[in-house]
Amino acid sequence: MNREQKEMQFLGVYGILKESYKIILTCQKIFTQITLALILPLSLVFLANIQISELLFSDIVGNTVVRDDTPAGTQNYKNLSDLLSSEWTVFWLFKLVYFIFVLIFSLLSTSAVVYTIASIYTGRDVTFQRVMSVVPRVWKRLMITFFAIFVLIFCYIFIAVLVIVIFIISLSSTKILVPISIALLIVFISGLVYLSVVWQLATVVSVLEDACGFQAMKKSRNLLRGKMGVAVAIFIKLGISQLVTLAVFEKLFVHGDSLGLVSRGVLGVLCLALVVKLFLLVRVVQTVLYLVCKSYHHENVDKSILSDHLEVFHGEYVPLKEKDVQLEHVYV
């Protein structure tokens, strides 16, 4: 990263994406190792979940239809009910295992990428072995931040749904029900996007600063002031790219029985490659955005102190204190 920190404040959507691509291409070896160890397994399970869920759920739907056509109280009806109960149990157990796996590998890959870019930023030599020795200690902080945003989103959805239901019930005229419902839905989705963007930056804060959980969310929100539009535009762009890739995978691979086996295989590999690249890019962009926001608020990140704190001291990862990350405000 040859760009000076004071210059990073001027980066917009395409500037941040360009800088992220440049970092990945400049340090291909370390990012390839991180990708193969953490992001590739995450992507494989992410796509496999779609295929396996489709198979499990199709069996459940098929057996449900057969049971509904079977007279209640018969032995066949009881056997089908027991079978459906077992299938639902398998389905939800699979989802639980999937969620745990995705959560762990998401946190580990985020920790690895953030630590790597911070090391590159300070000009330190970074190796895959060093990254993997630090990551297991860092990801616990990310877990706390994850549960914080989980609580926030749960409370937000609960309150939002309650408010929407009360508001709709209290309407005296049904003519304005549809437009108001659409407006409320837009506000609701906007709130979710806002929380998601704050959480994305909070993950970087949790790795590089002495803050996690709700404190990291607060710092993330403050950093995004003045750059929220850029952050939202970037993550919407990347989010749409992921959704399109998943839609193509589900449409042509999962349900593409008309395609030949070879064609489906090639398509599956292409979708996997795209998902891997997008997962890596999102994590790099998060860290670059963090540096951009720091620069925008004229907050110096001292490279020598950052380098010292990236070391493993007595076997423990030492995050930056607030006074180290925000050493001074430099006004230009």
C-alpha positions as CSV (number, residue, x, y, z in Angstrom):
1,M,0.0,0.0,0.0
2,N,2.0,3.0,-1.3
3,R,-0.8,5.5,-0.9
4,E,-0.4,7.9,2.0
5,Q,-3.1,7.9,4.6
6,K,-3.9,11.5,4.1
7,E,-4.7,10.8,0.4
8,M,-7.1,8.0,1.2
9,Q,-9.8,10.3,2.4
10,F,-10.5,11.3,-1.2
11,L,-11.2,7.8,-2.3
12,G,-14.8,7.1,-3.5
13,V,-16.6,3.9,-4.4
14,Y,-14.4,3.0,-7.4
15,G,-11.3,4.3,-5.7
16,I,-11.8,2.0,-2.8
17,L,-12.5,-1.0,-5.0
18,K,-9.5,-0.2,-7.2
19,E,-7.2,0.0,-4.1
20,S,-8.6,-3.3,-2.8
21,Y,-7.9,-5.0,-6.1
22,K,-4.4,-3.5,-6.1
23,I,-3.7,-4.9,-2.6
24,I,-4.9,-8.4,-3.6
25,L,-2.8,-8.4,-6.9
26,T,0.3,-7.0,-5.1
27,C,0.2,-9.7,-2.4
28,Q,-1.2,-12.6,-4.4
29,K,0.8,-15.3,-2.5
30,I,-0.5,-14.6,1.0
31,F,-4.1,-13.9,-0.1
32,T,-4.0,-17.1,-2.2
33,Q,-3.0,-19.1,0.9
34,I,-5.7,-17.4,3.0
35,T,-8.2,-18.1,0.3
36,L,-7.4,-21.8,0.0
37,A,-7.3,-22.3,3.8
38,L,-10.3,-20.3,4.9
39,I,-12.4,-18.7,2.1
40,L,-12.6,-21.7,-0.3
41,P,-14.0,-24.0,2.4
42,L,-16.5,-21.3,3.4
43,S,-17.5,-20.8,-0.3
44,L,-17.9,-24.6,-0.8
45,V,-20.1,-25.0,2.2
46,F,-22.0,-21.8,1.2
47,L,-22.9,-23.2,-2.2
48,A,-23.4,-26.8,-1.0
49,N,-26.0,-25.5,1.5
50,I,-28.2,-24.5,-1.4
51,Q,-27.9,-27.9,-3.1
52,I,-28.4,-30.0,0.0
53,S,-31.2,-27.8,1.4
54,E,-33.0,-28.2,-2.0
55,L,-32.7,-32.0,-1.8
56,L,-33.8,-32.2,1.8
57,F,-36.7,-29.8,1.4
58,S,-38.0,-31.4,-1.8
59,D,-38.2,-34.8,0.0
60,I,-40.1,-33.1,2.8
61,V,-42.5,-31.4,0.4
62,G,-43.0,-34.7,-1.5
63,N,-43.7,-36.7,1.6
64,T,-46.1,-34.0,2.9
65,V,-48.2,-34.2,-0.2
66,V,-48.3,-38.0,0.0
67,R,-49.3,-37.9,3.7
68,D,-52.1,-35.3,3.0
69,D,-53.5,-37.8,0.5
70,T,-53.4,-40.6,3.0
71,P,-56.4,-41.2,5.3
72,A,-55.6,-40.0,8.8
73,G,-55.3,-42.6,11.5
74,T,-54.0,-45.3,9.3
75,Q,-50.6,-46.9,9.7
76,N,-49.3,-45.4,6.5
77,Y,-50.3,-41.9,7.8
78,K,-48.4,-42.6,11.1
79,N,-45.3,-43.9,9.2
80,L,-45.3,-40.8,7.0
81,S,-45.7,-38.5,9.9
82,D,-42.7,-40.1,11.7
83,L,-40.7,-39.9,8.5
84,L,-41.5,-36.2,8.1
85,S,-40.6,-35.6,11.7
86,S,-37.2,-37.2,11.1
87,E,-36.7,-35.3,7.9
88,W,-37.4,-32.0,9.6
89,T,-35.0,-32.9,12.4
90,V,-32.3,-33.7,9.9
91,F,-33.0,-30.5,8.0
92,W,-32.7,-28.2,11.0
93,L,-29.7,-30.0,12.3
94,F,-28.0,-29.5,9.0
95,K,-28.9,-25.8,9.1
96,L,-27.4,-25.5,12.6
97,V,-24.2,-27.2,11.6
98,Y,-24.0,-25.1,8.4
99,F,-24.6,-21.9,10.4
100,I,-21.9,-22.8,12.9
101,F,-19.4,-23.6,10.2
102,V,-20.1,-20.5,8.2
103,L,-19.9,-18.3,11.3
104,I,-16.5,-19.7,12.4
105,F,-14.9,-19.6,8.9
106,S,-16.4,-16.1,8.3
107,L,-14.8,-14.8,11.5
108,L,-11.5,-16.6,10.9
109,S,-11.2,-15.3,7.3
110,T,-12.1,-11.8,8.3
111,S,-9.5,-11.8,11.1
112,A,-6.9,-13.2,8.7
113,V,-7.5,-10.6,5.9
114,V,-7.7,-7.6,8.3
115,Y,-4.5,-8.6,10.1
116,T,-2.8,-9.2,6.8
117,I,-3.7,-5.8,5.3
118,A,-2.7,-4.0,8.6
119,S,0.6,-5.7,8.4
120,I,1.0,-4.7,4.7
121,Y,0.0,-1.2,5.6
122,T,2.8,-1.0,8.2
123,G,5.4,-2.4,5.9
124,R,5.9,-5.5,8.0
125,D,6.8,-8.9,6.5
126,V,3.7,-11.1,6.8
127,T,3.7,-14.8,6.3
128,F,0.8,-17.3,6.3
129,Q,2.1,-19.0,9.4
130,R,2.2,-15.7,11.3
131,V,-1.3,-14.9,10.2
132,M,-2.7,-18.2,11.2
133,S,-1.0,-18.0,14.7
134,V,-2.7,-14.7,15.4
135,V,-6.1,-15.4,13.9
136,P,-7.4,-17.9,16.5
137,R,-6.9,-15.2,19.2
138,V,-8.5,-12.4,17.2
139,W,-11.7,-14.1,16.1
140,K,-13.0,-14.3,19.6
141,R,-13.3,-10.5,19.6
142,L,-15.2,-10.7,16.4
143,M,-17.5,-13.3,18.0
144,I,-18.5,-10.7,20.6
145,T,-19.2,-8.1,17.9
146,F,-21.2,-10.7,16.0
147,F,-23.5,-11.3,19.0
148,A,-23.8,-7.6,19.5
149,I,-25.1,-7.0,16.0
150,F,-27.3,-10.1,16.3
151,V,-29.0,-8.6,19.4
152,L,-29.4,-5.2,17.7
153,I,-30.9,-6.7,14.5
154,F,-33.2,-8.9,16.5
155,C,-34.4,-6.0,18.6
156,Y,-34.7,-3.8,15.5
157,I,-36.8,-6.4,13.6
158,F,-39.0,-7.0,16.6
159,I,-39.7,-3.3,17.3
160,A,-40.1,-2.5,13.5
161,V,-42.6,-5.3,13.0
162,L,-44.5,-4.3,16.1
163,V,-44.7,-0.6,15.0
164,I,-45.7,-1.6,11.4
165,V,-48.5,-3.9,12.6
166,I,-49.8,-1.3,15.1
167,F,-49.7,1.5,12.5
168,I,-51.5,-0.6,9.8
169,I,-54.2,-1.7,12.3
170,S,-54.8,1.9,13.3
171,L,-55.3,3.1,9.7
172,S,-58.9,4.2,9.2
173,S,-58.7,4.0,5.4
174,T,-57.6,1.0,3.3
175,K,-56.9,3.2,0.3
176,I,-53.5,4.3,1.6
177,L,-52.6,0.9,3.1
178,V,-50.5,-0.2,0.1
179,P,-48.4,3.0,-0.4
180,I,-47.8,3.3,3.4
181,S,-46.9,-0.4,3.6
182,I,-44.4,0.1,0.8
183,A,-42.9,3.2,2.4
184,L,-42.6,1.4,5.8
185,L,-40.9,-1.5,4.0
186,I,-38.4,0.8,2.4
187,V,-37.6,2.4,5.7
188,F,-37.3,-1.1,7.3
189,I,-34.9,-2.3,4.6
190,S,-32.9,0.9,4.8
191,G,-32.4,0.3,8.6
192,L,-31.2,-3.2,8.0
193,V,-28.7,-2.0,5.3
194,Y,-27.5,0.7,7.8
195,L,-26.9,-1.9,10.5
196,S,-25.2,-4.2,8.1
197,V,-22.7,-1.5,6.9
198,V,-22.0,-0.5,10.5
199,W,-21.3,-4.1,11.4
200,Q,-19.0,-4.6,8.4
201,L,-16.7,-1.8,9.6
202,A,-17.1,-2.9,13.3
203,T,-15.4,-6.2,12.4
204,V,-12.3,-4.3,11.4
205,V,-12.5,-2.1,14.5
206,S,-12.7,-5.3,16.6
207,V,-9.5,-6.6,15.1
208,L,-7.4,-3.5,15.1
209,E,-8.6,-1.5,18.1
210,D,-9.2,-2.1,21.8
211,A,-13.0,-2.4,21.2
212,C,-15.5,-5.1,20.5
213,G,-19.2,-5.7,20.7
214,F,-21.4,-2.6,21.2
215,Q,-18.4,-0.4,21.7
216,A,-17.0,-1.4,18.3
217,M,-20.4,-0.7,16.7
218,K,-20.4,2.8,18.2
219,K,-16.9,3.5,16.9
220,S,-17.8,2.1,13.5
221,R,-20.9,4.4,13.3
222,N,-18.8,7.4,14.2
223,L,-16.2,6.5,11.6
224,L,-18.8,6.2,8.9
225,R,-20.1,9.7,9.3
226,G,-19.4,11.5,6.1
227,K,-18.7,8.2,4.3
228,M,-21.9,6.3,4.8
229,G,-23.1,6.9,1.3
230,V,-19.8,5.5,-0.1
231,A,-20.0,2.5,2.2
232,V,-23.6,1.7,1.4
233,A,-23.0,2.0,-2.3
234,I,-20.0,-0.3,-2.2
235,F,-21.7,-3.0,-0.1
236,I,-24.9,-2.8,-2.2
237,K,-22.8,-3.3,-5.3
238,L,-21.0,-6.3,-3.8
239,G,-24.2,-7.6,-2.4
240,I,-26.0,-7.5,-5.7
241,S,-23.0,-9.3,-7.3
242,Q,-23.3,-12.1,-4.7
243,L,-27.1,-12.4,-5.2
244,V,-26.8,-12.6,-9.0
245,T,-24.1,-15.3,-8.6
246,L,-26.2,-17.3,-6.2
247,A,-29.3,-16.9,-8.4
248,V,-27.4,-18.2,-11.4
249,F,-26.1,-21.1,-9.4
250,E,-29.5,-22.1,-8.1
251,K,-31.3,-21.6,-11.4
252,L,-28.8,-23.3,-13.7
253,F,-26.9,-25.7,-11.4
254,V,-29.4,-26.8,-8.7
255,H,-32.4,-26.8,-11.0
256,G,-30.5,-27.2,-14.3
257,D,-31.5,-30.8,-15.0
258,S,-31.8,-30.0,-18.7
259,L,-28.1,-29.1,-18.9
260,G,-25.6,-31.8,-19.4
261,L,-23.4,-33.0,-16.5
262,V,-20.3,-31.4,-17.9
263,S,-22.1,-28.0,-18.4
264,R,-23.4,-28.1,-14.9
265,G,-20.0,-28.9,-13.5
266,V,-18.3,-26.1,-15.4
267,L,-21.1,-23.7,-14.3
268,G,-20.7,-24.8,-10.7
269,V,-16.9,-24.2,-10.8
270,L,-17.4,-20.8,-12.3
271,C,-19.9,-19.8,-9.6
272,L,-17.6,-21.1,-6.9
273,A,-14.7,-19.1,-8.3
274,L,-16.9,-15.9,-8.3
275,V,-18.1,-16.5,-4.7
276,V,-14.6,-17.0,-3.5
277,K,-13.4,-13.8,-5.2
278,L,-16.4,-11.8,-3.8
279,F,-15.9,-13.1,-0.3
280,L,-12.2,-12.1,-0.4
281,L,-12.9,-8.8,-2.0
282,V,-15.5,-7.9,0.7
283,R,-13.1,-8.5,3.5
284,V,-10.3,-6.5,1.8
285,V,-12.8,-3.6,1.1
286,Q,-13.8,-3.6,4.8
287,T,-10.2,-2.9,5.9
288,V,-9.6,-0.3,3.1
289,L,-12.8,1.5,4.0
290,Y,-11.6,1.6,7.6
291,L,-8.4,3.4,6.6
292,V,-10.4,5.7,4.3
293,C,-12.7,6.7,7.2
294,K,-9.8,7.2,9.5
295,S,-8.2,9.5,6.9
296,Y,-11.5,11.3,6.3
297,H,-11.7,12.2,10.0
298,H,-8.0,13.2,10.0
299,E,-7.2,10.5,12.5
300,N,-3.6,9.4,12.3
301,V,-2.8,5.7,12.6
302,D,0.8,5.6,13.6
303,K,2.4,2.8,11.5
304,S,5.2,2.0,14.0
305,I,2.7,1.6,16.9
306,L,0.3,-0.4,14.8
307,S,3.2,-2.6,13.8
308,D,4.2,-3.2,17.5
309,H,0.6,-4.1,18.4
310,L,0.3,-6.5,15.6
311,E,3.0,-8.6,17.2
312,V,2.1,-11.6,19.3
313,F,3.4,-10.6,22.7
314,H,3.8,-13.6,25.2
315,G,1.5,-15.6,23.0
316,E,-1.4,-13.1,23.1
317,Y,-2.7,-10.8,20.5
318,V,-2.5,-7.2,21.6
319,P,-5.1,-4.9,20.0
320,L,-4.5,-1.2,19.6
321,K,-5.6,1.1,22.4
322,E,-7.7,4.0,21.4
323,K,-4.9,6.4,22.1
324,D,-2.7,4.5,19.6
325,V,-5.2,4.4,16.8
326,Q,-6.3,8.0,17.3
327,L,-3.0,9.5,18.1
328,E,-3.9,13.0,17.0
329,H,-6.2,14.9,14.7
330,V,-4.3,16.3,11.7
331,Y,-6.2,19.0,9.9
332,V,-5.5,19.7,6.3
